[in-house]
């Protein structure tokens, strides 16, 4: 709903170490958004992966997806700052097991 309000047809799901349940959550969100005509791209480790960082081009909004007891608060702050510098609106965040 927030992506539709923002008027963006493409968002990214960003996180550090997306695997297991976190990756499953991202895939489920991506599939549901596709039904609404919104393209969602899963970007893992944008802080450490140049290709993932490059994939931010053309993205209008993002949702942070982080793993409990795995992602550091400092990493979340750095992700938010990176997205802000790229002009990408952070729609919210999800914490997974």
LOKOLVEX-205584 format. One record per residue (C-alpha): residue in three letters; y, x, z. Coordinates in pm, 1 decimal, padded with zeros to 6 digits. Layout:
BEGIN
{code:ALA | c2:Y | c1:X | c3:Z}
...
END
This chain:
BEGIN
{code:UNK | c2:00000.0 | c1:00000.0 | c3:00000.0}
{code:UNK | c2:00239.7 | c1:00280.5 | c3:00084.9}
{code:UNK | c2:00175.7 | c1:00446.6 | c3:-00251.5}
{code:UNK | c2:00263.8 | c1:00123.6 | c3:-00428.3}
{code:UNK | c2:00583.7 | c1:00092.9 | c3:-00220.4}
{code:UNK | c2:00675.4 | c1:00448.5 | c3:-00312.8}
{code:UNK | c2:00625.0 | c1:00359.0 | c3:-00677.1}
{code:UNK | c2:00388.6 | c1:00647.1 | c3:-00740.0}
{code:UNK | c2:00076.0 | c1:00619.3 | c3:-00949.5}
{code:UNK | c2:-00061.4 | c1:00952.9 | c3:-00835.1}
{code:UNK | c2:-00115.1 | c1:01082.3 | c3:-00482.6}
{code:UNK | c2:-00309.3 | c1:01364.9 | c3:-00327.6}
{code:UNK | c2:-00531.9 | c1:01380.8 | c3:-00023.8}
{code:UNK | c2:-00459.8 | c1:01718.6 | c3:00135.6}
{code:UNK | c2:-00649.8 | c1:01897.2 | c3:00408.5}
{code:UNK | c2:-00794.8 | c1:02222.0 | c3:00535.0}
{code:UNK | c2:-01171.7 | c1:02263.6 | c3:00518.3}
{code:UNK | c2:-01248.3 | c1:01924.4 | c3:00367.7}
{code:UNK | c2:-01625.6 | c1:01892.4 | c3:00395.7}
{code:UNK | c2:-01878.6 | c1:01654.1 | c3:00543.3}
{code:UNK | c2:-01727.7 | c1:01335.6 | c3:00681.8}
{code:UNK | c2:-01371.9 | c1:01442.6 | c3:00591.7}
{code:UNK | c2:-01468.7 | c1:01480.6 | c3:00226.7}
{code:UNK | c2:-01655.4 | c1:01147.9 | c3:00233.7}
{code:UNK | c2:-01345.0 | c1:00974.9 | c3:00369.7}
{code:UNK | c2:-01133.8 | c1:01131.4 | c3:00093.4}
{code:UNK | c2:-01379.1 | c1:01019.8 | c3:-00174.6}
{code:UNK | c2:-01386.3 | c1:00663.6 | c3:-00035.9}
{code:UNK | c2:-01005.5 | c1:00647.8 | c3:-00030.6}
{code:UNK | c2:-00988.4 | c1:00788.5 | c3:-00383.9}
{code:UNK | c2:-01233.1 | c1:00523.8 | c3:-00507.5}
{code:UNK | c2:-01043.4 | c1:00237.9 | c3:-00339.8}
{code:UNK | c2:-00709.7 | c1:00358.1 | c3:-00477.2}
{code:UNK | c2:-00858.2 | c1:00379.6 | c3:-00826.2}
{code:UNK | c2:-00934.6 | c1:00007.2 | c3:-00804.9}
{code:UNK | c2:-00560.2 | c1:-00047.4 | c3:-00752.2}
{code:UNK | c2:-00467.7 | c1:00175.3 | c3:-01045.7}
{code:UNK | c2:-00354.9 | c1:00467.0 | c3:-00830.2}
{code:UNK | c2:-00492.0 | c1:00809.2 | c3:-00913.1}
{code:UNK | c2:-00580.7 | c1:01018.9 | c3:-00607.8}
{code:UNK | c2:-00666.0 | c1:01386.0 | c3:-00619.5}
{code:UNK | c2:-00846.2 | c1:01563.3 | c3:-00335.1}
{code:UNK | c2:-00688.7 | c1:01902.5 | c3:-00267.2}
{code:UNK | c2:-00867.4 | c1:02126.2 | c3:-00021.2}
{code:UNK | c2:-00700.1 | c1:02426.6 | c3:00141.2}
{code:UNK | c2:-00367.1 | c1:02414.8 | c3:-00045.7}
{code:UNK | c2:-00237.5 | c1:02676.9 | c3:00195.8}
{code:UNK | c2:-00502.0 | c1:02928.6 | c3:00092.6}
{code:UNK | c2:-00605.6 | c1:02827.7 | c3:-00260.8}
{code:UNK | c2:-00358.5 | c1:02899.4 | c3:-00541.7}
{code:UNK | c2:-00533.1 | c1:02659.0 | c3:-00781.1}
{code:UNK | c2:-00508.1 | c1:02373.6 | c3:-00529.7}
{code:UNK | c2:-00141.7 | c1:02458.2 | c3:-00472.9}
{code:UNK | c2:-00080.0 | c1:02452.9 | c3:-00847.9}
{code:UNK | c2:-00241.8 | c1:02107.1 | c3:-00862.2}
{code:UNK | c2:00046.1 | c1:01969.1 | c3:-00652.3}
{code:UNK | c2:00259.3 | c1:01964.3 | c3:-00965.2}
{code:UNK | c2:00336.9 | c1:01607.8 | c3:-01067.4}
{code:UNK | c2:00223.0 | c1:01457.0 | c3:-00735.6}
{code:UNK | c2:00465.2 | c1:01208.3 | c3:-00581.7}
{code:UNK | c2:00303.9 | c1:01141.5 | c3:-00244.9}
{code:UNK | c2:00033.9 | c1:01277.5 | c3:-00016.4}
{code:UNK | c2:-00186.8 | c1:01182.8 | c3:00276.1}
{code:UNK | c2:-00294.5 | c1:01457.5 | c3:00514.4}
{code:UNK | c2:-00666.2 | c1:01443.1 | c3:00597.5}
{code:UNK | c2:-00763.6 | c1:01676.5 | c3:00878.7}
{code:UNK | c2:-01079.8 | c1:01746.1 | c3:01073.6}
{code:UNK | c2:-01070.0 | c1:01703.6 | c3:01451.7}
{code:UNK | c2:-01131.6 | c1:02025.2 | c3:01642.3}
{code:UNK | c2:-01114.8 | c1:02223.7 | c3:01318.9}
{code:UNK | c2:-00767.3 | c1:02211.4 | c3:01170.5}
{code:UNK | c2:-00498.2 | c1:02402.0 | c3:01358.3}
{code:UNK | c2:-00167.3 | c1:02231.2 | c3:01438.8}
{code:UNK | c2:00008.8 | c1:02524.1 | c3:01273.2}
{code:UNK | c2:-00179.6 | c1:02452.9 | c3:00949.1}
{code:UNK | c2:-00071.4 | c1:02088.3 | c3:00954.8}
{code:UNK | c2:00289.2 | c1:02197.3 | c3:01001.6}
{code:UNK | c2:00260.4 | c1:02443.7 | c3:00713.2}
{code:UNK | c2:00105.6 | c1:02176.6 | c3:00489.3}
{code:UNK | c2:00388.5 | c1:01936.9 | c3:00569.6}
{code:UNK | c2:00647.5 | c1:02206.1 | c3:00495.6}
{code:UNK | c2:00479.7 | c1:02297.3 | c3:00166.4}
{code:UNK | c2:00476.2 | c1:01932.0 | c3:00059.8}
{code:UNK | c2:00840.7 | c1:01889.2 | c3:00162.1}
{code:UNK | c2:00944.3 | c1:02192.9 | c3:-00044.4}
{code:UNK | c2:00761.3 | c1:02045.0 | c3:-00343.2}
{code:UNK | c2:00944.1 | c1:01712.4 | c3:-00300.7}
{code:UNK | c2:00623.0 | c1:01528.7 | c3:-00212.3}
{code:UNK | c2:00645.9 | c1:01236.7 | c3:00029.9}
{code:UNK | c2:00390.9 | c1:01240.7 | c3:00313.2}
{code:UNK | c2:00263.8 | c1:00885.0 | c3:00348.8}
{code:UNK | c2:00058.3 | c1:00948.2 | c3:00661.6}
{code:UNK | c2:-00233.7 | c1:01128.9 | c3:00809.8}
{code:UNK | c2:-00600.3 | c1:01076.0 | c3:00892.3}
{code:UNK | c2:-00807.8 | c1:01261.7 | c3:01150.8}
{code:UNK | c2:-01183.7 | c1:01268.7 | c3:01088.9}
{code:UNK | c2:-01478.1 | c1:01402.6 | c3:01286.1}
END
